[in-house]
Structure formats: C-alpha cells, structure tokens
Amino acid sequence: MSQPSGPVKGRHRLTLNTDGKRHPLQNVMTAATLSLGVLALVTGFIVDAHMVASWAGALGFLGGLYAQYISATTAERSLNIVGIVGSFVGAALGIYHHGFLP
C-alpha cells in the first residue's frame, strides 16, 4: 500500500501559520522572542551570567512587544507572551545580579 499524499485525518502539524497564509517575518520574530526569553530566564538564575540575562531579557522584551504588535495568528501571540514573560523575568534577575555591565 502506498502512503497518502495529503494530510491524514487525526494528525496535526505544528505550525504558527494557522490561518493558512505565510508569515515569515512574524514567525522569525516569534522564534527570536521565545529564544531570547528562554536564554534570559535560564541565565538569570546564574549570578555570573548577569550581563547575558540582562541584555537578552531587554532585547527579548522589546522585540517581543513589537512581535506581538505585528503578529497575525493566535499561535504566534501565545508564544510571544511566553517569550516576553521569560525575557522580563530573566532581565529582572540579571539586573538584580549586578545588571548590564561587568
């Protein structure tokens, strides 16, 4: 038997383009926001990595706000919020552990 060529009923693809249209800029911004948020949050708990946490958190927070503004789908908005919150908490921890400069 051959495999079906189209989507199989019951299977779901993981995608940010839930409206069926392409959104390359929004997808890149969402991925960057989420990545910076995770980086800021993880390094925020490491005292010696306060610079990375502060800068990644600030960039992720500001970039995430813009990504949220231009987002087109609910999936993008959901991941943007996760990235923004992670960036904010990571930046706050980085600033608490001596801030943006060495």
N, C-alpha and C positions, 0 to 999 in steps of 0.2 A: 504494500500500500504506500502511496505517496503522501507526503506531508501537506496539509492545507496551506495555500499560499497567503491567505488573508488572516486577519486576526481571529483567533479561536474564541468562541463564546466562553466566558468564565475566566479568561485570562486578562490581566490588566497590565498595561505598560506604565512604567514610572516615567512621567513626563511633566514638565512645567507648562506645556502648551495645551492646556485642557480645552481651549476654545477651537483647536484645530488649525490655528494660524501660527506662523513662525514669529518668534520674538527674540532674536539673537542678542540684542543689547540688554534687554531686560533679564534674560537668562544669565548672561555673563555677570551683570551687576548683582543678581541674586546669589550666584555662586561665590562671588567675591565677598559679599556681605557675610554670608554664612561661614566662609573660610576664615575671614578676619575675626569674626565673633568667637569661633572655636579657639583660634590661636590666642586671642586676648584673654579668654576665660581660663584656658589651661596655664598660660604663662603668668596670669595674675596671681596664682597660688604659689609661684616660685619667687621668693624675695629677690634673688639676684637677677631675675629677668624682668624687672620693673619697667625698664625702658621699652622693651618689646611689647609688653602688655599695655603700656600707656599709649604708644603710638598706634599699635594695631587696633586698640579699642577706639581711639579717637577717629582714625580713618574709617573703621568699620561702622561706627555710629553715624558719622556724617554721610558716608557713601550709602549706608543703609537707608537713611532718610530720603535721599534722592532716589534710590532704587524703589522705595515704597511709593514715592510720588509718581514714577513713570510705569509702575507695574501694571500688567494687563490682565492677569488671572489670579484667582484665589490661591492657587498653589504657590505662585511667586510671592504673594503678600504674606502667606503663612511663614515661609522660610525667611523672608525679610525680617519679620518680627523676631523670630528666634535669633537671627544674626545680630539684630540691633540690641536686644536684651543682653546677649553674650558679650557684645562689644562694650556696652555700658558697664556691666559688672566687672569685666576684665580691666577696663580703663580705670574704674574706681579703685580696684585692688592695686593696680600699678601705681597710681598716684599716691595711694596710702603707703606703698613701699618705696617712696622717695621720688616718684614722678618721672618726668620726661627726659631728664638729663642724668648723666652718670654721677 
